[in-house]
Amino acid sequence: MRRARLVLAATVVLALVLFAHAAQADPPALNGVPEDKTVEATGPAGASFSWTDPTADDGSPVSCSPSSGSTFGFGTTTVTCTATNPDTSETSSASFDVTVDDTTAPTVSVPGTINAFATSAGGASGVAFSASASDAVDGTFDASCSPASGSTFPLGTTGVTCTATDSHGKTGSNSFNVTVTDNGDPSVTVPDDITTPASGPGGAPVSYSVSASDAVDASPSVGCDKASGSTFSVGQTTVTCTATDDAGNTGSASFKVTVTDGVSPTVSVPGDITVEATGPGGATASFSATANDAVDGALTPTCTPASGATFPVGTTTVSCSAHDTSGNTDSGSFTVTVHDTTAPVLTVPGTLAKEATSAAGATVTFTVGASDLVDGSIAATCTKPSGTLFPFGTTSVTCTATDSHSNSASGSFNVRVADTTAPVVPVPPDITAEADGPAGATLTYAVSTPFDLGEPVPVSCSPSPGSVFPLGRTGVTCTASDPFGNRGTASFTATVVDTTKPTLNVPAPITVSSNGASSLASSAKDVAAFLAAANARDLVDGPVPVTSNAPASLPVGTTTLTFTAKDRAGNAASAHSQITVVTTPVAPVVIDAAPPGDVTGLKAVAGDGSVSLSWKAPGDSDFDHVTVTRSLGSSGQALVYQGAQAGYSDTGLKNGLEYRYVVIAFDKAGNGSRGLVIRATPKAQLLTTPRDGAVVTKPPVLKWRALSGATYYNVQLYRVSGAKVTASAGSTGTKILSAWPDQPRLAMQKSWKFNRKLQQLLPGRYLWYVWPGLGARTAQKYGAVMGESSFVVKAVAKKKATVKKKKAPARPKAKAKPKGRSQPRA
């Protein structure tokens, strides 16, 4: 037995060894290992290189380090790829080399051909230029050139070769030419003017010497148009000497040779002349002067200024002289007077019509030109300069131009400034509101303040905020008119929808008897009364029919019934109740499903961040409590009050937002009334004095709360109606005042000027608005309107003057009663 056990154990060990040997697999083999690769560098860091990773014959994952797409530095990097069998952890590796080399020579940039001028016989010195090299690896660097920049280049064309070698020993080169030419004229040196007496009838021989020098040519040739040693005739002769260098450049210089004879001629000139100026330079004047010489006969004298020259305004002395061939001179003089008696010509524009750019008018620029025969263009002065502010209406501008000799011209034109642009009315986006009742909803909305010529403009809308909007879509048109009758309009749509479910009241669960039967018909008296007790009321539709899923026959036991009420808009409300049928007799049950009446006298008073609601409880004897729910915009309703009080104060609200409240009354059985809706918009009363609608008998002091950040205020006053107040509150009326106090108050006066018209605080109704001004007034930046308020000016009744009776003076007895005159009354 023991031997058998030993044999069995050995067999098991052998099997385990064979199994382990069979489970050990060979390591994976790699296929598709890339060959060694040499790539060209693409930047200072080397070059990126990508390949397809090899695969393992057994499908094991393969990873290479560095990975394909990596950037390889200069030199040789070995990439090792490894396959790992995830089951046995057996691995095998293979590698290949990636060599990054820089074999590309840099690119050398040189200038084009440079043209220079010789500065000496050696050529041109200090010729400057620049050359650069760019390389994919080393970037941009300087190239070296031969000859170098700043070298002296000889006459003719010289080739310049520029080379650059990168950090890996690769050299690039490029060439250009420098061409040096000689364009400098030789310099000629001549003697000073020569004067000599005649040595004979033909004149006198004159000798002289000249020389020439050139920066490039050492010995330029020189010659004169009258050679040295020639005989010069009596008078003055100009000798011109010219030198030419090897490059063909020429230079010249002159001197004079005068041969005198000693006999002076006689000069005759006209009398003084006066002419009118014809241009800026004055006027031309023509005259004749003569001369006679005993030796040379008739001569033509030279006058300065010459006849036909332009003489400036004023008096000019003309000197005339005559020279004979021997250099003898005589002279004479006279005056030419040029005077300016002509006024300048003034050009003014026609009537200018400009659109106002502010409440003060418009800055108008215009061009006025004036030209004068003598002074040319001259400046004109205008009673209102170009570029200044012109008020509304027509302003006459008179311009005057005066020349330098006090001759004046004037002209006039008109500038008409008007406002023909209507204000742009910014309206809110289309709004959607929930219906408050059969008539629709009372909606309050806000319209941003339009601006006209930098001033806020009140806006009125129809239907106005606070109006009742019917179910469906209603177009709202908002209008703003500026003081000049320009009217801007814009519209948006207010949609009133009914998405509120009806209020559904169902009877409390009851128990009825089938009097021993196994079921009870729904038409049975107690069941029918139970079903008929359910009722529903809707804010919009009023009473709404109620249906139930009651079967024709109710079995013994408890049946849960579902009651449903749906209004005309499709809003459905459902509720559940139970009826239990028993076979034994039960006491009769009184069903109370009659809802109480709604509260009465519902009011909402909006305050600063609060709304106070008040109402009167319904007169139902089983009245228990009310619920008040609040909603804001499209947000859901929130229960804010539940109790039996006759009012509720809702605080912590945001000013300027409209809140909707629904008040529902409940009786002790839990039946709810249809409900009443009221809306209110909390706001701070910023316009404080006088109170809205106050009646005053003297000019009031308008006061409002100071607003943080306001540096000034804009106050506008509108007259809505006359002594008989008939205009509606939505009528803006006529603007009669716009003021900018820097304090939150403005004392009204009995009269003032607005738009260049006298305004008076007459009996009638007035509206006033205040906007806060932010920053400098010139920025014309205003905040939202702080409010609108009104007051009524009532005429003060004049007291009748009381006349005290005085005793008549005693009549003199001696005097008779004058005819045709009555006696004085007491």
Summary of the structure (lengths in Angstrom):
residues: 826
radius of gyration: 58.2
end to end distance: 172.9
largest distance: 193.8
contacts: 2371
relative contact order: 0.05
helix: 4%
strand: 49%
